[in-house]
Amino acid sequence: MGDHMPSRTLVISDTHLGRGRLSVLDPAHLEELLRAVDHLVINGDTAEIHHPRHSREAAFALDRLRELAERCGTRLDLVNGNHDPDVGQAHYLQLREGRIFITHGHVLHPSIAPWSPNASVLESAYKQQVEDSRASTMDEMFDALARASLKEWANVSMDLSKTGNRAILVRPRSVFNVVKYWWTMPALVDAFVSEYVPATRIVLVGHSHHAGHYSRNGRDIINTGCFGFPGRPLGALLEADVLSTHPIRFEADRWILREHRTHGRYDLRDQESGKSPAVTGTPPEDDQSSLADTSRAASATSSGSMPDSMPLSRHS
């Protein structure tokens, strides 16, 4: 999509509208976030529109979300995810002349969601789609990915017992694959953007439900987490030449962006001059544990060692 963006953009991911108790039941809970900015990007898995059990509720919630955004006067962009592979018009966004790359994250792994009980079906479908379409460009890869994601939901309709967090948690192999993906995700992101969009300096992803900040080869990677299990979403707020990340918490029946609590701050002007982006952080006590866990789940490098996660420092 184009590079022109409003002056105040917020990026979140994985709201999973329609999934029941583990999700945002009412789009009205997002109204505070919509009113806080003039552009909201939901980076994949906005709604469970293809899940046979949740599709009706998800479609209704999605309509309400769009109506609410229009009423608030907020531009709403929905990036396609593996749970809603055709919900929007884009598989990714590029901002600030390509220095910021936003995509859900399911393109990073050949099985799309390696923790899924349907991972083998997904991987087979994805490889077949790539082969059939002779996909080689990034856009062709994303199109093949969307078709493969739709294949999963066709398979799911035959066995609903394989879906949901409970189905994952009762399968030790799935739990192992979740942790492995958390560990390797930053390296997978860096490898993908290095091949397809090498000018990218900051990457925003979701998908894994595990919020965190990482640095790889001079490139910063931010996972904004999710609004369901295990929670702790982050919001990436872009204003002028500064991108900052903030905790989002559920209070009094609404999700609130805590703008005064900054986990990370990136000055894009530093990147233009060839310097590393200025990064600071002020995580409050009740938010530090989740970020510490993220640091332990940082990616392994090609040599097999565990690299450092993005430093977080306190300041007044």
N, C-alpha and C positions, 0 to 999 in steps of 0.2 A: 504494500500500500504506500501511499504518498508520504512525504516527509513532513508536511505541514501539520502542526498540532496546536491545539489551544494552549493557553498560557499555564494552565494548572491541570496536569494529568496524573491520575492515580491508577496504578496497575495492581490488581489482585488476581487470585486464581482459585480454582477448585471450590466454587460455592456449592456445587452438586444439588441444585434445586430439585426437589421432588424425591429425595432419598429418605425421607422420614426423620426419625429422631436424631440421626447423626448429621443432619444438615440444617440449612436455613429453611424453616418451614414456610415462612412468609416473606416474600420479597420486600415488604414494607420495612423489614428489619435492616435493609440496606439503604434506606432513605437518607440517613445521616451521612453516609459516605457519598451518595449522589449529590447531596446539597453542598458538600465540602469542596467539590471540584467542578470544573466545567467540562471534564472529559474523564470517563471511567472506562478502563480496559479490563475485561475479565479474561484472563489468559488460559482459556481451555477448561473443559468440564464444568461449564456454567450450570448445566441441567442434565438430568438423566433422561433425555428425550428418546433414546433408543432402547432403554431397558424395558422389557415387557411388563414388569411389575410396576414400574414407576412412571411410564411415559405419559399417561394422561395427566397426572398431577404435575409433572415437570413441564409439559406444554402449557398448562394453565398458568403456572408460576412464571414461566418465561414471558408470556404475554403481559402479565401484570408488571413484571420488571421493566419491560420496554415502555409500557404506559407510564410508569412512575418516572422513568428517566425523561420522557417527553414533558411530563408535568413539571419536573424540576428544572427543565431547560438544560439538561446535561447530555452531552454527546455520549452514546454508549457504543463501544466496539466489543464484539465477542469474537475471540480467536478460537478456532476449532481445536477441540481436544479429542481424545480417544473415546470418551463417553458421549460426545456430541460432534462427530466429525464433519457435519455440514450445518452447524448452527449459525455460522457467520460467513462472511465473504473472504476471510483470510486465514491462512494457516500460520502466518507470522506477521509481525509489524517491524519496520525499521524506522527509527527516529534519529534525529540530529545527524543527518547526512550519513546514516548507516553506522554511526558509532554505538548506538543502542539497538540490540536485537531482542525481540520479544517472541517467544514461542512456547507452547505448552510443555514440550519435553518428550513426548512419546515417540518422536522421530529418532531418538538417540540410540535405541536398543532394537536389535532385529526382531525380538519378540514383543515389542511395543510396551507391554507391562509384564516383565519377567516374573513377578510375584503372582500373577493371575493363574487360577486353575486352568484357564484356557490359553496359557502362554504358547503351548505347542501349536494350537490351532492358529493363533495370531501370527506366529513366526512363519508357518507354512503359507498362510494366506498372503502375508506381506512379500515374501520372496517370490511367490507366484505372480503377484501383481507387478512387481518390479521387472520380472522376466518378461511377462506378457507385453508390458507397455514399453520395454526397453528403456526404462527410466534411467536418466543419467544426471540431469540438472536437478537443482534443489526443488524447484516447483514440481517437477515430475515425480520426485521422491515423495513429496508431501501428498500429491494426488493419489499415488499408489498406497500410501499409508492410510488415507481416508477410506479407500475401498476395502482395505484389509480390516480396518476397525469395524466397518459395517458387517463384515463377515463374522466377527465375534458375536455381535448381537443376534445374528441369525442362528448361531450355534447356541447361544445362551437361552433362547426361547424354548429350546428342547429340554433344558435342565436348569431351572432357576436355583437349585440347591447349591450350584457352584459359584454363585455371585455373593458379593458383600464382604465386609470385613471379617465376619465370623467364619466364613468359608476359608479365608486366608489364614486366620489365626489357628485353626485346628489342623492345619497342614504344616508340619515343621519345615518342609522344604520351601514352602512359600515364605515363611518367616525369614529363613536364611536368605532367600533371594531379595526380600525387601531390604535387609541390612546390607547385603552386597551391593545393591543398586545405590543406596545412600552413600556407600563408601566410594563407588566408582563414578558417580554422577558428574562431578566437576571435570574429571578427565574426559568423559564422554562428550560433555558440552564443548570443552576446549578443542577436541579433535574435530567435531562437526563444524564449528564455526571457522576453524582454521582452514578447512577444505572449501567451504561454500561461501562464507562471508568474512574473509580475513581482516577486513577493516574494522570489524566489531571490537569495541573495547569493554562494553558492559553487556551482559546477557541476563535476561530475566526469564525464569522458567517456573513451572509448578510441577504437577504430575505425581511426584513422589510423596506428597503430603508432609514433607520434612523441611521446614524453613531453615535458612542459613545463608551465610556469606562465605565466599571462597575466592582465592586468587590463583590463577594459573597462567604462567608465561606472559605476565603483564596484562592479563585480561581478568576482569572482575565478573564473578558469577553470583547471582542472587536467586535463591529459591524462596518464593513468597508463601509457601506452605498452603494450608487449606482451611476451610471453614467447618470441616467435619473432623472425624477421628484422624490423627491425634490432636487436631486443633492448632492453636497458636499461630494464626495467620499474620503475615506482615503486609504492609502496604508500601509500594515503591512510588514516591511522590516526585514528579518531575516539574520543576519550576525554573524557567530561564535556563541557566547553564548548570543547575545543581540538581542532582538526583539524591534523595534521602529516603531511608527506610525507617518505618515506624511500626510499633505493635498495633494490632487491631484487636479490641476486646469487646465482649458482649456485655452490655450493661443496660438495665432497664428496658429490655425488649428491643434493643437496637445495637448494631455494630458501630463502634466509635474508633476513629483514627486518632491515636494519641500523638499529635504533632509535636508536643513539647518533649517527647521521649524519642531520641534519635538513636537507632542502632548503627546506622552507617550513613556517611555523607560523601558524595562523589562530586568533585568540581570538574566539569567537562572542559573548562578552559585549561586546566593542567594537562589534560590529555592532548589538546591541540598543540601545546608547546613541547610535547614529547616527554613530559614528566609523568610520574605515577600520579594517579588522582589522589587528591587530599581526602583522607578517610579518617573520620572520627566516630566515636560512638558514646552514647550515654545510656546503656541499658539499666533500667531500674532493677532493684533486687528481685522482684517477682518475675522478671523476664530473663534473668541471667541463666537459669538452669537450662532452658530450652536451647539457648545459643551455645552453651557449653557442650551439650549433647551433640549439637551439630558439628562443632569443631572435632569431636572424637570420631564423627562419621565422615570426615574429609576423605577425598579421593586418594587412591594410591597412584603414584607416578608410574611411568613405564618401567622404571627400575625396580618397582615393587615397594619402595619406601613410602611412608606416609607423609605427605607434604603439609605445610602449615596452612591452617585456615586463615581467612582474613582477620587481621588483628582488630580487636575491639578495645578501646581505651576510654576510661572515664574522664570527664572534665566538667567543670562547673558551667 
